[in-house]
Amino acid sequence: MRGGIPLPNGFSPSGHIAIITAPLAGHVNPVQVLARALEARGWRVSLVHMAAAEGLVTDPALGFSALPGGAAAMFDAYIDTLVEPTGPVRLTRMIRASAAMTGRLLDEAPAVLERTGVTAVLADAVEPAGPLIAQKLNLPYAVATTGLPLLGEPDVPPAFLGWRYRSDRWGRFRNRGGYAVTNLLMRPITRVVETRRRQWGFEEGAAPRVQVAQCPRGLDYPRRSLPSTFLYGSPWRSEESHEPDLPDDGPPLVFCSLGTLQGSRRALFATMAQACAAIGARAVIGHGGGLSRDEESALPGDPLVRAFWPQTAVLRRCSAAVLHGGFNTVLDALAAGVPIVALPIGFEQPATAARIVRLGAGQTLSPRRLSSRTLANALREVIDQPSYARAARGIAAEIAAGAGAPGAADAITAALATPA
């Protein structure tokens, strides 16, 4: 027994788990930490995707099996659609590109899994190909939820909309409309999955053995119909081996990040740096490789700038964070007890920002036409009003008590070890 999850007597896993996820750092980074914990329990673990995704794998605990088709151009086009995810035309392109990626996995991954001796599947909740591939090959599967839970129910808005929680009649009416529009927009992906399901002779999908999430319960909206297989958790992170090179005295520090996909927004980083300077703070900017050296040097307000910082260690030294609402960075900020000003750009970021506000751990502003003055006012409030840090520390305590990747690995191992 590890992390409170009992394993069958005498069970020692020796199978091969294939991870099917989105080929993005925000998904691959946490699942490869989970892969390390699964390897420690006796599993062999491999990510299965297009060859171009192999560069995202940085932990040797996670192997890689490439789909046979090259199609680097398709991969690059997919990434390009994610850089600007807002607006009806861009959103449509992104959904179509995601549908094509799902179709590619359905076409080619089953043969790869058979060839490499895969015995179980770990499917990221954002990629619908995983469960269907597992069903085709008659393999047990678990679901990894790296972001917000994608569990539709009447009181909870769709996980891509920044609506506040309302459990009254109006809230349910609004949510029904939200789900109807979401389902309509997602039809390109749904058609790919349903067409393949019919071709393979499946009327409906098999249920996962377990669904593990990074999300702590306290960050999500209240739920009335949570599946019995769903487990809230805490971030899947490795220990960072060194402390950041940051000044020990001087102005308070504010961590500023837009993740890896939106890290080229120089004007938004300039606004962050100006806002920090306006309140007597110093921005610590991580741009994910999106800025050139000249663009780094041109940022105002004397910020500390790098492509990447040891994020969890930096956040422990900061008084606040300005974030785009990417789920991993939000979790890291809350784990450090740091209040947040969220500037959601797309994907699930508005919904994550709405949960931060409901929690009382921060504020949210629109990044469009954002002024340094507006951001400075928000930063001053979340730093000066103790209630914001107190709310963040409340979630930090829940995260600290969680079992992280080891607990998720135990739950997956116990579930996959149990006969259907």
N, C-alpha and C positions, 0 to 999 in steps of 0.2 A: 504493500500500500504506500503510495506517494501522494502528498498533497490532499489527503482525505479521500482519494478515489480508490476503491478496492479493486484489485485485479483477480481474475480466476486463479485458483490454487495451481501452482506449478506453471503458470503461463509465462512464457518468455517470448516476446514478439521477435520474429525473424523475417517478416514480410517486407514488401517493397511498396511504399506509398508514393503515388504520383500526385503532385500538386498542380491543379489547374487554376490559374489566377490571371488577372489582368497584367500585362507586361509593363508595369509602372513601378517606380521605386517605392511609392507609398503603399503598395500592396506586397511587393516582393520583399522589402526590408523586414517587415514584421513576420512574414511567414517563414523566412529563412532562420529567424531566431527560434521560431516554433520547430522548424526542422532540426535544429541543433538539439532541442529538448527531446524530440522524438528519436533521434539517433542515439541519445544516451539511454533510451529505453529499448534499444535493440533493433529499431527499424532502419531500413535503407530508404532514403527520401530523395526524390528527383522532381525538379520542375520540368514540365513538358510545355514547350511553346516554340515559336519561330526562332530560328537561329540567332536573329538579331537581339533577342531578349537575354542571351547568355551573359552579356556584359553587366546585367543587373545583379547577377549572383556573385557575392563577395565572400560567402562563408563556405568552406570546403565540405561542411556537413550536408549541404544541399547540392546534389548532383544536377546534371542538366541533360535532357534528352531533346534533341531538336526535331521538329517536324521536317519531313523530307523535302518539301518545297522551299526554295530560298526566299524569294519575294521580299528582299530588303526594301524595295520601293514601297510596297504595301505597308510595311511596318512604319517607315518614315512618314507616309501620308497619314497613318492612324495617329501618330504622335502629334503631327501638325494640327490635326483637328482638335486636339485637347488643349492647345496653348490658348486659344480664344474660344472658350466654351459657351459664351453668352450670345443672345440674339437668335431669332428663329432660323435664319439660314445656317449659321454656324452650328446650332444645336442639331438641326436635321442632318448636316454632314457628319457630325460626331456620332450620332446614333447609327447612321448607315455604315460608317467605318467600323463601329463596334459590332454590328450585325455581320459584316464581312469577316471580322476576326473570329467571331463565334462559329461561323460557317467553316472557316479554315480548320479550327480545332475539331469540329465534328467530322470533317472529311478525313483528316490525317492522324489525329491523336489515337484513335482506337488501335490502329495497327502498331503504333509506337509502343503503346502500353502492353500489347500482347508480346511484342518482340523482346521487350525488356523485363518481362516477368513480373509486372505490377500485380499486386494482390489486393490493393485497396486504393481509394481515391480520396484526397482532401480537396474539396471544391470551395474556392472563394465564392462568397455569396453574390459578388458582382458579376461573375461569369457563369451564365446558365448552361454552358456546354458541359461542365463537370459532372453534374448529376446524371445527365442523359448518357454520357460516355460510360459512366459506372454501370448504369442499367443495361446498356447494350452488351457489356462484357460480363454481366452478372457479378459485379464486384460490390462489396459493401463500401459505403462512403460516409464521410463526415463533412460538415460545412464549417469553414473558417470565416468569421465576420470581422474583417479588418477595420471597417468603418461603423457608421450607425447601423443598428439592426434594420434589415429590410423585411419587416414583418408588417403587412398591412392589417389594420383593424380600424373600426369606425371612429374611435376617439383620437387616433393618432394621425396627423397629416402625412402624406407621402414624404419619404426621407430626402427628397430633393427640393422641398419647398420650405421657406423660412417662416412658416406660420406658427403662431403661438399655440399652446395646448388649450383646447376647449372641449369639455366633455358634455356640453349641453346640446340641445337640438340643433341650434345654428352651427355649432362646431362640426357636428356629424354631417349636416347638409353640405357645408363647405368642403369637408374632407371627401365626401362622395364625388363631388365635382372634380376635386383634385386628382383622385384616383382615376376617374374617367378620362381626363385629359392626359394623365401620365400613361395610361394604357394605350391611348390613341397614338401618342408620340412614340411609344416603344414598339409599335407594330412591326417595323422592319426586323427587329430582333426576335419578337414573338413568332413571326412567320417562319424564320429560319429554324427555330427550335421545333415548332409544331409540324412543319413539313418533314423534318428528319424523324420526329417521333412516329409519324404515320408510316414513313418508309420503313422504319425498323420494327413496326408492328406493336408499338406501345400506346395504350390508350391514356394512361396517366403515369406520372412519375412516381418512383419509389421514394419513401421518406428517408432522410438521413438518419444514421444511427445516433448522432449527437451534433449539436450546433454550438461551437465555442466562439466567444466574442472577446475582443479587447475592451469593449465598452463597459465601464462600471455601471451598475444599476442606477446609481444616483445621478448620472449624467443624462440618462434617457428619460423620455416622457413616461408617465404612468401607463401601465398596460394591464388589460383585464383578461386577455386570452393568450397569454404567453405559452408557446408549445412546451410540453414537458421535457423535450430534448434540448431546449435552449438554455445555455449557461452564460450569464454575464461574467465578466472577468476583470482583468487589469492589463496594462500594456505589455506587449511581448517585446522586451528590450534586453540587449546584452549590457553588461557592465562596461562603462567607458574607463579606459585604463589610465587616462591622464587628465589633470585639471587644466582648464583653459588659461591662456596667458592674458589675464585681464587685470586692470589696475585695482589695487586693494583700497585705495581712498579716492576722493574726488567725487564727482556728481553721481547720482544714482544711475543705474544701467537699465536700458529697456531693450529687450530682444525683439528684433524685427525680421520677419521671414514671410516669403510668399511661396515657399516650397520650390520644387525643381521645375515644374511646368511653367509657372508664372514668374520665374526669377529674373526675367529680362525687363521688367517694368521699372525702368530707371526713374521716371517721373514720380511714381508712387513711393519708391525708396527715398527720393529727395524730399517728398512731403513728410515722410516719417522722420527723417533726420532733422528737418526744420522744426517739426513739432516737439521732438525731444529737447532740442536746444532751447526752445521757447519756454519750457518749464524747468530749465536748469538740469536736465538729464542728458545722458549720452546714449545714442543709438548703437546697438551691437547688431550689425546687419549680416545676415547670411543669405546670399542670393542664389545659391545652388549652381553657380557657374553661368548665370544669365547675364552678368555684367563683365565688360572688359576692364583691364587695368585703368585705362583712361576714364572710363565711366565711374569706377570706384573712387578715383582721385577727385572727380568733379562733384561728388556728393557734398552738400553743405553740412555745417554743424559739427565738424570734427568727429564723425562716427568711426567706430571700429568695424572694419569691413573685411569679410572673407567669403569665399564661395561656400565653405562648410565650416561649422563650429562643432565641437562636441556638445551637442544640443542640450542634453539633460544636465550636464555639468554647468553650462553657461546659465541656464535658466535658474539654477539654485542661487546665482549671484545677482539676479535681476529683480527689480521692483515691479515690473509690469512687462507685458508682451503685446506687440502689435502683429497680428497674424491674419492670414487669409482664411483661416478656418479649416485648413487641412487637418484631418482627424488625428494623425500621429503627433503633430506638433502641439495641437490643443491638449492631447493627453499628457504630453511631456510638461507643458506649462502648468496644468492642473496638478500633476504629480509633485511639482515643486512648490505648490501653493501660491502660484503667481497669477494675479488677475489679468484679464485679457481685454484688449480692444480688437474686435474682429472686423475684418474688411472682406466679407465673402465675395468671391468672384464667380464661382460656378459649382457644378456637381452637387455634392451634399453639403457644401460649405454654408449656405444660408440656413439650412436646418440645424447644423451644428451650432452656428452662432445663436440661433433662437434658443437652443437649450442652455447655452452659456448664460444668456440673459435671464431665462427663467430660474436658473440656479442661483443667480445673484453674483456670479463670479466675473462679470464683465459687462461690456457694452458692445453694440454693433453699429457700424456706420457703413454707408454705401461708398465703395471706392471710386465711383464715378463722380468727377468734379469735386473730389475731396480737397478741402483746404487745410493747410497746416494749422490754422487757428482752430478749426473745428476738431481736428484730431488732438491738438494740444489740450483743449478743454476736456475732452473725454479722458485723456491720459491723466490729467491732473485729478479728475474726480476718482478714477479707479485706484490711484495711488494714495490720495489723501483720505478717502472715506474707508474706514477700517472694515466695513461690511463686505466689500469685494474680496479682500484678501482672506477674510474669515470664511467666506463661502468656498473659495478655492482650496483653503486648507482642509475644509470638511471633505471634499472629494479626494484630496491628497491622502487623508487618513484611510479612506476606503480603498484607494489604490494600494497603499502600503500594506494593508491587510490582505490583499488579494494574492493569488498564487501565480499570476503572470503566465509566462510560457510553460513552465513546468506543470502547473495545474491543468492548463489546456491540453498538454501532451498526455497527462495521466487520463483525462476524460476521454480523449480520442482513443488511447490504447485500450481502456476498459470497454468502450463501446464496440470497437472493431474486433475485440476478442470474444464478444458475446455472440453466440449463434443467432441467426435471424429467426 
